[in-house]
Each structure stands twice: as structure tokens, then as C-alpha cells.
Amino acid sequence: MQANAQELEHISLITTPIQLLKGNVVISQGTGFYYFLDDSTKGKIIFLVTNYHVLTGNSPSTGKLPGFSDFSVDEFKSQKKDLQKLCETIKLEGYEFGMINASENTIDWLNGILQLPYLYDKVTEKKTNLTLTDEIKKLREQTAEKRKGQFKDLSDNEQKRVKRLNRLMIELAYPQETPKIQLPKGDNIKFYFHKDPNNPGEVNEIRLPLFSKEEKEVWIASDDYPDADVAAIPILSAFTKGVSIYAITENWTKSNMKIRPTSTITLVGYPYGFFDKKNWLPIWKTGTIATEPSYNFEGKPLMLIDISAFPGMSGSPAFAIANGAYQTVDGPTTVGQVRMFLGIYASMQMITEAKYLEELAQKDSGKGINISSSLELGHIWKADLIVNMIKHIDVKKYEEEIIKKLF
């Protein structure tokens, strides 16, 4: 017997598998869910919410992606390199760069160097014994004529090639001082919308590039907590035509249910990509809260949970659920049905560091996860972080910098 929409849990319809692809090749997969913002000034916007690492294949702690060639402070920190040391090493070579419109020994100064069309020639004159990589040789040929002119006169693609060539040359010439460029592992994603809740197995597949033509990422992240493994993508209205939109809102974070350590918590997602593909419905997994939820764990908007989780569940929404009696924050027990959004699942806690499960599976070459160093504790980035991140989106800026330059 086929269920109707009234018998389906709303939560089962808000989630989607997310596949990260490089071209048409699937790199990894995770979970996402839909969040609806209804704001008097920003308008009505649907967001796809997931982890940063689901979209990039990299943990946010390894460095953001300011551009495929630009230097960033995060790269130096995560790779334990000294920014000033690299700047001083370059200056000691005695290059005659001319005017660079930035203070010396800064990220802006380094990125200014990347815009010098003649940098390749300067470096190869000083470093005559360098063994050029195939990519450098290819870029050298592609930019041969363009490097004779001014950077500002080049097209966007020509500028990208020059900057990429220069960044690779600096890495090659000064390997001890230079952080390795952090490249995304994929360039587009697939996700899905249900067409009809009465027949959830019918879905629309959406394919979305992750970067604009100017190499800016399409997702937003938290400015307050840049290391938070959370990302949200505003969904174009064209993608929602002919589908049924199920989402959560800020109101889902508000409840009179008492949440404490040992309270039950439920993740909804796609472990190892496993789910009901006929009906296109996710898997629900349950654990318990392992830290005081009203406090930020280690000063971050995190709580820990005790749960058995698997690769593919990264990005799963986390809920406190009650069907019947539950204790209220004021103390008395009451009866009702509660679906309270608590946050987003991101990673597992190892003895010495946090690891997202896809990373563990990759390192174990598909043989399963070695949990000898795992504390079997999962990280939940709290709902308030997601709500505030989405509330503060600059819609006009996003439209100008991303949407108009996406396709």
C-alpha cells in the first residue's frame, strides 16, 4: 500500500543526497537539506545547506578558497608556513618588480606579485636549474604573447592563466616557504527536489556549478566562525519550477522541549549513499547528546553527540523529536509532537583531532573505517549558527557577483 503525503514525515522530504563531481566524474557524496528564509527586505529564498567539506572535499581548517591562484592567510596557518619569511625570501632575490600597490610582507603584496606578467621570466632568470612541471610548461605556452603586455589589458581567462603560472613558479622556486595551493576537488554538484509528495520517488535532478566564471564560490559561509564546517547555497527560482518545496525555517529551532545530555538526537541522511532509492527517502539514525547543549563546546557553536555515523551522512540535519510525553524547559511534562532543529552533523572526534568521515574512508582505501582512534563522538554545528549565517546574506551582492556570472 502506497502512503500519501500526510503519512510522510516532513523531515524525510527536506533532505537530498549531494554528489560532488569533477566534470562528470563523481568524487564523493554527502547530505544536504533545504532551509527557507522569508525576510521582508531580502525576500523569500530557498537555501541548500550542507558541510563545507561536502562541497569542496576539504575541511575548512585546511584553508578557504579565495581564488584558485591567490594566496590566503588560511593557507599559511594550516600548512605552518611563515608569510613574512616568504615575502623576505622573494625580496632578497633582488627582483625588480616595479610598483606594487600594497604594503610589503602582506597577502596583498604577494597577490600583487601574481599579477606581474613578467614574473615567470624573472624567476627563470634567477633560478636556472628549476625542473618545470607539465602544467607550468602548458601555461607558459598559453601565456607567451599575453605576458608581453599589461595585466589589466588581459581578459579574465588570460589573467587567471598568468596568475596560475606565477603561483606555480613561486611554489617551485621557494618550496620551503610557500604553501601549496588549495584546489577544490570538484567543480559541480548534483542534488534533488521531490516533484510530488504523494509520489516521492519522482524527483528532479539539479546540476549546479560551484564557482562563477570569476572563480568565486557559489556558497556562503559563516563570517563569525570561518572554521565552521557549514555552507549554504541560495537556490535559483528556475531550479524550483515543477517541484514541491519542503524545507525547515527558523521556527523549527524554537521549542519548549527540554534538551540535555543523554537527550535523544536524530540525524537524517544517506550513509554510504544508502537510502530508499525507489521512494527517494533518507535514512534516520538516532543517538544521544554527549555534551551540555546550552554551552558552546570548546568555545565554538558546537555540541557533541554519541552516535554511529558513516560517510555520506555529512551534512545531515539533526533533530530532537518527541511523539507523546516530553519535559518542557520550565520543568513540567506535557504531551505533544515536537520536531526541533538542533544543527548540522559534520565530523567525528578522534583522539587528537576532528575528522570528517569521507576523509577517513578515503584514507582507509575503502576497507571500512578503523575506529581504534575514534571516540565515536560526532560534531553538530548548532542551528543558531546556520540561522544567523543565512540571515546575514547580502542578496544584492550575491546577485551581482555570483548569479549574473554563473552561467
Backbone torsions as a table, in degrees:
resi	resn	phi	psi	omega
1	MET	NA	131.8	-177.4
2	GLN	-86.8	130.5	178.1
3	ALA	-73.6	156.9	172.7
4	ASN	-102.2	176.1	-173.1
5	ALA	-60.9	-32.0	-178.0
6	GLN	-67.5	-25.2	-178.6
7	GLU	-87.2	-12.2	178.6
8	LEU	-84.2	141.2	172.2
9	GLU	-69.1	133.3	176.7
10	HIS	-53.4	-39.9	-176.8
11	ILE	-61.6	-33.3	-179.6
12	SER	-65.3	-19.0	-177.3
13	LEU	-100.7	-5.1	-178.5
14	ILE	-92.8	-12.4	-176.0
15	THR	-97.3	161.4	177.5
16	THR	-149.6	142.2	167.9
17	PRO	-66.8	145.0	173.6
18	ILE	-122.1	125.7	174.7
19	GLN	-107.1	129.0	174.5
20	LEU	-93.8	127.8	-176.9
21	LEU	-126.0	150.6	168.3
22	LYS	-111.2	102.5	-170.2
23	GLY	69.1	-117.6	177.7
24	ASN	-108.3	7.5	-177.9
25	VAL	-97.3	124.8	179.2
26	VAL	-73.1	126.4	-179.9
27	ILE	-95.1	-45.6	-178.5
28	SER	-163.2	175.5	177.7
29	GLN	-145.5	152.2	-179.5
30	GLY	-148.9	-156.8	-176.8
31	THR	-123.8	147.9	172.1
32	GLY	-138.9	168.5	176.3
33	PHE	-148.4	162.8	-174.0
34	TYR	-102.0	137.4	-179.3
35	TYR	-127.3	135.3	-176.7
36	PHE	-109.8	124.1	175.4
37	LEU	-106.5	123.8	176.2
38	ASP	-120.9	98.6	-173.0
39	ASP	-122.3	137.2	-176.0
40	SER	-64.6	-27.5	-179.7
41	THR	-101.9	-33.7	-177.1
42	LYS	-89.9	-20.8	-179.6
43	GLY	96.2	-164.2	-179.9
44	LYS	-105.2	119.7	-174.0
45	ILE	-134.3	133.7	171.8
46	ILE	-94.6	133.1	178.0
47	PHE	-116.4	142.0	166.4
48	LEU	-95.2	118.2	-176.6
49	VAL	-108.1	136.0	177.9
50	THR	-158.8	-166.4	175.5
51	ASN	-88.7	151.8	173.0
52	TYR	-57.2	-42.2	-175.3
53	HIS	-72.4	-22.0	175.3
54	VAL	-66.8	-33.3	-178.4
55	LEU	-85.7	-25.3	-173.2
56	THR	-115.8	-21.6	-172.4
57	GLY	79.6	2.6	-179.0
58	ASN	-126.0	146.2	172.3
59	SER	-69.9	144.3	177.5
60	PRO	-60.4	-23.7	-179.7
61	SER	-72.3	-12.9	178.6
62	THR	-86.9	0.8	177.1
63	GLY	115.8	134.7	177.3
64	LYS	-73.6	175.2	-177.0
65	LEU	-114.8	81.5	-177.5
66	PRO	-70.6	-18.2	-178.0
67	GLY	172.6	158.5	-173.8
68	PHE	-73.0	-11.1	-179.2
69	SER	-125.4	-26.4	-176.4
70	ASP	-60.3	146.4	170.1
71	PHE	-76.3	152.5	174.0
72	SER	-139.2	152.7	178.1
73	VAL	-60.1	-37.7	-179.4
74	ASP	-58.0	-38.7	-179.7
75	GLU	-61.2	-42.9	-179.5
76	PHE	-66.3	-41.9	-178.9
77	LYS	-66.2	-49.9	-173.7
78	SER	-68.3	-29.9	-178.8
79	GLN	-100.9	8.2	175.6
80	LYS	55.5	48.5	175.1
81	LYS	-111.0	155.3	-176.8
82	ASP	-102.8	112.4	-177.8
83	LEU	-58.9	-48.2	-178.0
84	GLN	-64.5	-34.5	179.5
85	LYS	-64.4	-41.1	177.8
86	LEU	-63.8	-44.9	179.6
87	CYS	-60.1	-45.6	-179.0
88	GLU	-65.6	-38.6	178.7
89	THR	-61.7	-43.0	179.2
90	ILE	-64.9	-42.9	-178.8
91	LYS	-65.9	-35.7	-179.6
92	LEU	-65.7	-19.6	177.6
93	GLU	-68.4	-18.1	177.7
94	GLY	80.1	24.6	176.8
95	TYR	-63.3	143.7	174.1
96	GLU	-101.7	91.9	-174.5
97	PHE	-87.3	-19.8	-172.7
98	GLY	79.6	-159.3	-175.1
99	MET	-79.0	125.4	171.3
100	ILE	-118.2	122.6	-172.5
101	ASN	-80.2	65.4	179.2
102	ALA	-166.1	153.5	177.6
103	SER	-69.0	143.8	-179.8
104	GLU	-66.4	157.9	177.9
105	ASN	61.8	34.5	178.0
106	THR	-129.1	163.5	174.8
107	ILE	-59.2	-41.2	-179.8
108	ASP	-61.3	-36.5	178.6
109	TRP	-66.5	-44.6	177.6
110	LEU	-61.2	-44.1	179.9
111	ASN	-69.8	-24.4	172.6
112	GLY	-67.0	-37.3	177.1
113	ILE	-62.8	-36.4	180.0
114	LEU	-62.8	-19.2	-178.5
115	GLN	-93.2	7.8	179.3
116	LEU	-88.7	110.0	-176.8
117	PRO	-58.6	-26.9	-175.4
118	TYR	-92.7	5.7	-175.2
119	LEU	-61.3	-40.8	-179.9
120	TYR	-55.1	-47.3	-179.2
121	ASP	-64.9	-38.5	179.6
122	LYS	-63.3	-43.9	-177.2
123	VAL	-68.5	-43.7	-177.8
124	THR	-69.0	-24.6	174.7
125	GLU	-68.5	-38.6	-178.5
126	LYS	-81.4	-38.9	-174.7
127	LYS	-110.7	85.6	-172.5
128	THR	-81.0	-13.0	-175.4
129	ASN	-104.0	14.5	-179.4
130	LEU	-69.8	139.3	174.0
131	THR	-97.8	107.2	-174.4
132	LEU	-73.1	138.8	176.3
133	THR	-76.8	165.0	178.6
134	ASP	-61.7	-37.3	179.8
135	GLU	-65.7	-41.0	178.2
136	ILE	-63.8	-42.4	179.0
137	LYS	-61.0	-41.5	-179.8
138	LYS	-65.5	-45.0	179.3
139	LEU	-66.1	-36.0	177.4
140	ARG	-59.1	-43.6	-179.9
141	GLU	-69.8	-41.1	-177.6
142	GLN	-65.5	-28.8	-175.0
143	THR	-106.2	5.9	-172.0
144	ALA	-51.3	-50.5	-178.2
145	GLU	-77.3	-36.8	-175.6
146	LYS	-67.9	-28.2	-178.3
147	ARG	-74.9	-2.1	177.4
148	LYS	-87.4	-11.2	-177.6
149	GLY	-107.9	-160.2	-179.8
150	GLN	-92.6	142.7	-179.2
151	PHE	-59.3	-41.1	-176.7
152	LYS	-65.9	-19.0	-178.9
153	ASP	-89.3	-3.3	-178.1
154	LEU	-85.8	154.9	174.6
155	SER	-72.7	169.7	-179.5
156	ASP	-56.8	-47.2	-178.4
157	ASN	-65.9	-36.9	178.6
158	GLU	-67.4	-39.3	176.8
159	GLN	-63.3	-40.8	179.4
160	LYS	-61.2	-41.7	-178.7
161	ARG	-67.1	-40.0	178.7
162	VAL	-64.1	-46.1	179.8
163	LYS	-63.9	-40.5	178.4
164	ARG	-64.1	-43.0	177.3
165	LEU	-60.4	-46.0	-177.7
166	ASN	-66.4	-39.8	179.4
167	ARG	-64.1	-44.4	179.4
168	LEU	-64.7	-35.0	178.4
169	MET	-67.6	-39.2	178.1
170	ILE	-66.5	-41.6	177.5
171	GLU	-61.6	-39.9	-178.4
172	LEU	-71.1	-41.1	-176.0
173	ALA	-77.0	-30.9	-175.8
174	TYR	-131.9	65.0	-174.1
175	PRO	-66.0	-29.3	-178.2
176	GLN	-73.5	-28.9	-174.8
177	GLU	-100.3	-18.2	-169.7
178	THR	-102.0	127.8	174.9
179	PRO	-70.0	148.2	176.8
180	LYS	-73.5	140.5	-178.5
181	ILE	-62.8	137.0	179.7
182	GLN	-95.6	105.1	-178.7
183	LEU	-101.6	144.8	174.3
184	PRO	-67.8	147.5	-179.9
185	LYS	-82.0	-20.2	178.1
186	GLY	-131.6	169.4	179.2
187	ASP	-128.9	-2.4	175.9
188	ASN	-157.0	164.0	179.7
189	ILE	-131.4	158.0	169.3
190	LYS	-114.0	138.6	170.8
191	PHE	-148.8	178.1	-166.1
192	TYR	-140.7	149.1	170.3
193	PHE	-120.4	144.0	172.6
194	HIS	-75.4	136.4	177.1
195	LYS	-79.7	-42.5	-173.1
196	ASP	-144.7	116.8	-178.3
197	PRO	-62.5	-21.5	176.7
198	ASN	-76.9	-13.6	176.3
199	ASN	-140.4	72.3	-171.0
200	PRO	-62.6	-16.8	179.2
201	GLY	-70.2	-14.3	176.4
202	GLU	-90.1	116.6	-176.7
203	VAL	-131.2	157.0	170.5
204	ASN	-100.5	125.8	175.7
205	GLU	-87.5	131.4	179.0
206	ILE	-113.3	134.9	176.0
207	ARG	-115.3	124.6	-174.5
208	LEU	-132.5	126.3	172.9
209	PRO	-67.0	146.5	-177.5
210	LEU	-91.4	-9.7	-177.4
211	PHE	-137.1	146.2	176.2
212	SER	-75.5	176.4	178.4
213	LYS	-63.4	-20.1	177.8
214	GLU	-99.1	16.9	175.0
215	GLU	66.8	27.6	174.5
216	LYS	-95.2	135.8	-177.5
217	GLU	-67.4	147.9	-176.6
218	VAL	-85.2	-11.2	-177.7
219	TRP	-93.9	160.3	171.5
220	ILE	-107.9	154.1	179.2
221	ALA	-134.1	177.4	-177.6
222	SER	-81.7	124.6	174.5
223	ASP	-75.5	-30.8	-178.0
224	ASP	-73.8	-34.3	-178.7
225	TYR	-132.6	79.4	-175.5
226	PRO	-62.0	-19.7	178.0
227	ASP	-87.2	-1.5	179.3
228	ALA	-67.6	131.0	-177.9
229	ASP	-84.3	63.9	-176.0
230	VAL	-139.2	139.9	176.7
231	ALA	-148.5	151.0	179.2
232	ALA	-139.3	138.1	-179.6
233	ILE	-116.9	119.2	172.4
234	PRO	-64.3	132.8	-175.4
235	ILE	-95.3	128.3	178.2
236	LEU	-64.5	142.1	-178.0
237	SER	-61.2	-27.4	179.7
238	ALA	-62.2	-28.0	-178.1
239	PHE	-77.5	-15.6	-174.0
240	THR	-102.8	6.4	178.6
241	LYS	-73.3	133.0	177.7
242	GLY	76.2	16.3	179.2
243	VAL	-127.3	165.0	175.2
244	SER	-100.9	125.0	-177.2
245	ILE	-95.8	118.1	172.0
246	TYR	-117.2	130.0	-175.5
247	ALA	-152.1	169.4	170.6
248	ILE	-106.0	163.5	180.0
249	THR	-130.7	179.5	177.8
250	GLU	-58.6	-32.2	-178.9
251	ASN	-60.3	-24.5	179.1
252	TRP	-68.8	-13.2	179.0
253	THR	-88.6	-5.5	-173.7
254	LYS	-109.3	122.8	180.0
255	SER	-159.1	155.9	176.5
256	ASN	-93.6	11.5	179.5
257	MET	-77.4	134.0	178.9
258	LYS	-75.6	126.0	177.9
259	ILE	-114.0	130.0	-176.9
260	ARG	-148.7	170.9	171.8
261	PRO	-55.1	139.4	-175.5
262	THR	81.8	-6.2	174.0
263	SER	-62.7	145.6	-179.4
264	THR	-71.6	139.0	177.2
265	ILE	-133.1	141.9	-175.5
266	THR	-122.6	130.7	173.7
267	LEU	-104.3	141.4	-179.4
268	VAL	-123.8	115.1	-175.9
269	GLY	-168.0	-150.4	-168.4
270	TYR	-135.6	75.1	-177.3
271	PRO	-61.0	124.5	-176.8
272	TYR	53.9	25.8	-178.0
273	GLY	74.0	13.0	-178.4
274	PHE	-89.0	128.6	175.3
275	PHE	-168.2	178.1	179.6
276	ASP	-78.6	90.5	-175.2
277	LYS	-71.6	-24.9	177.7
278	LYS	-66.3	-44.4	-179.5
279	ASN	-101.1	-1.9	178.4
280	TRP	53.9	51.9	-178.3
281	LEU	-123.5	144.3	-172.0
282	PRO	-81.9	178.6	176.8
283	ILE	-102.4	136.6	176.3
284	TRP	-103.4	126.9	177.6
285	LYS	-124.9	141.1	-171.7
286	THR	-121.2	141.1	175.6
287	GLY	-144.6	-156.6	-180.0
288	THR	-134.6	153.9	177.1
289	ILE	-72.8	134.0	-171.8
290	ALA	-112.3	-4.6	177.0
291	THR	-134.4	168.9	178.1
292	GLU	-67.4	112.4	-173.5
293	PRO	-68.7	-21.8	-179.9
294	SER	-81.1	-6.8	177.2
295	TYR	-111.5	147.2	177.1
296	ASN	-83.8	118.2	-176.7
297	PHE	-63.9	124.4	-178.6
298	GLU	54.9	30.3	176.7
299	GLY	79.3	4.1	178.4
300	LYS	-108.9	154.9	-179.7
301	PRO	-73.1	64.1	-175.8
302	LEU	-126.8	152.2	160.6
303	MET	-134.5	158.4	179.6
304	LEU	-105.1	148.5	177.6
305	ILE	-129.4	151.8	176.1
306	ASP	-98.7	107.9	-174.2
307	ILE	-157.0	155.5	171.8
308	SER	-94.7	109.5	-176.8
309	ALA	-124.9	159.4	-173.4
310	PHE	-137.1	159.6	175.2
311	PRO	-52.8	141.7	-176.5
312	GLY	103.1	-19.7	179.6
313	MET	-90.6	-7.1	176.3
314	SER	-57.2	130.7	-177.5
315	GLY	96.6	-0.7	-179.4
316	SER	-67.7	135.3	172.6
317	PRO	-70.8	148.9	-178.1
318	ALA	-117.2	133.7	-175.5
319	PHE	-131.8	148.5	162.9
320	ALA	-98.7	129.5	-172.0
321	ILE	-128.4	135.9	175.8
322	ALA	-133.5	134.8	173.4
323	ASN	-129.1	88.2	-176.2
324	GLY	122.2	-134.6	-175.2
325	ALA	-77.2	139.6	173.9
326	TYR	-153.7	156.1	179.6
327	GLN	-85.8	138.4	178.2
328	THR	-90.6	165.2	179.6
329	VAL	-64.6	-22.6	179.5
330	ASP	-85.0	-9.1	175.6
331	GLY	120.2	-51.2	-176.3
332	PRO	-66.7	157.1	175.5
333	THR	-91.6	140.2	178.0
334	THR	-133.9	177.8	-178.5
335	VAL	-122.2	138.4	178.1
336	GLY	170.7	-172.9	177.3
337	GLN	-117.5	124.9	-176.4
338	VAL	-126.1	136.2	171.4
339	ARG	-131.2	98.7	-173.5
340	MET	-110.9	121.5	-179.9
341	PHE	-78.1	121.8	-177.0
342	LEU	-104.5	-24.4	-179.0
343	GLY	155.6	-158.5	-175.6
344	ILE	-128.1	132.6	178.5
345	TYR	-76.3	138.5	-175.0
346	ALA	-128.0	-47.8	-168.9
347	SER	-160.5	171.8	177.6
348	MET	-107.7	148.9	179.3
349	GLN	-90.2	120.1	172.9
350	MET	-92.0	-179.8	-177.6
351	ILE	-61.4	-38.5	-175.3
352	THR	-114.0	-15.3	-175.6
353	GLU	-159.6	167.5	175.9
354	ALA	-89.1	139.9	177.3
355	LYS	-133.2	133.3	171.3
356	TYR	-80.6	146.9	-166.9
357	LEU	-65.1	-32.7	177.6
358	GLU	-61.7	-34.9	178.3
359	GLU	-65.9	-41.9	179.1
360	LEU	-64.5	-41.7	-178.7
361	ALA	-65.5	-39.1	179.2
362	GLN	-62.7	-43.1	-176.0
363	LYS	-71.0	-23.8	-179.7
364	ASP	-95.1	12.4	172.9
365	SER	53.4	37.6	174.4
366	GLY	76.5	10.0	-177.3
367	LYS	-91.7	7.4	-176.8
368	GLY	101.7	168.7	-173.7
369	ILE	-95.5	127.4	175.1
370	ASN	-83.3	110.9	-173.6
371	ILE	-99.0	16.9	-178.1
372	SER	-62.8	-28.2	179.3
373	SER	-106.3	8.9	-179.3
374	SER	-91.8	140.0	174.6
375	LEU	-89.0	-1.0	-178.2
376	GLU	56.2	39.1	176.5
377	LEU	-120.8	132.2	-179.3
378	GLY	-103.8	152.8	178.9
379	HIS	-97.6	129.3	174.0
380	ILE	-116.5	113.6	171.4
381	TRP	-75.9	129.1	-167.6
382	LYS	-69.6	154.1	-176.1
383	ALA	-59.9	-38.4	-178.1
384	ASP	-59.0	-35.8	178.1
385	LEU	-60.3	-44.7	-178.9
386	ILE	-67.9	-44.5	-179.5
387	VAL	-59.7	-47.4	-178.6
388	ASN	-68.8	-37.1	177.9
389	MET	-60.0	-45.5	-178.6
390	ILE	-71.4	-38.3	179.7
391	LYS	-59.8	-31.6	-173.5
392	HIS	-94.4	12.4	177.0
393	ILE	-63.8	136.4	174.9
394	ASP	-91.2	96.3	-171.9
395	VAL	-61.4	-45.5	-178.0
396	LYS	-63.6	-42.5	178.7
397	LYS	-63.9	-41.6	-180.0
398	TYR	-63.3	-42.3	179.3
399	GLU	-62.5	-42.1	-177.5
400	GLU	-71.8	-44.1	-172.2
401	GLU	-87.7	-25.7	-174.7
402	ILE	-114.7	-63.3	-171.0
403	ILE	-58.8	-45.1	-177.5
404	LYS	-72.0	-12.2	-178.1
405	LYS	-122.4	23.8	-175.4
406	LEU	-87.0	-44.0	-175.9
407	PHE	-114.4	NA	NA
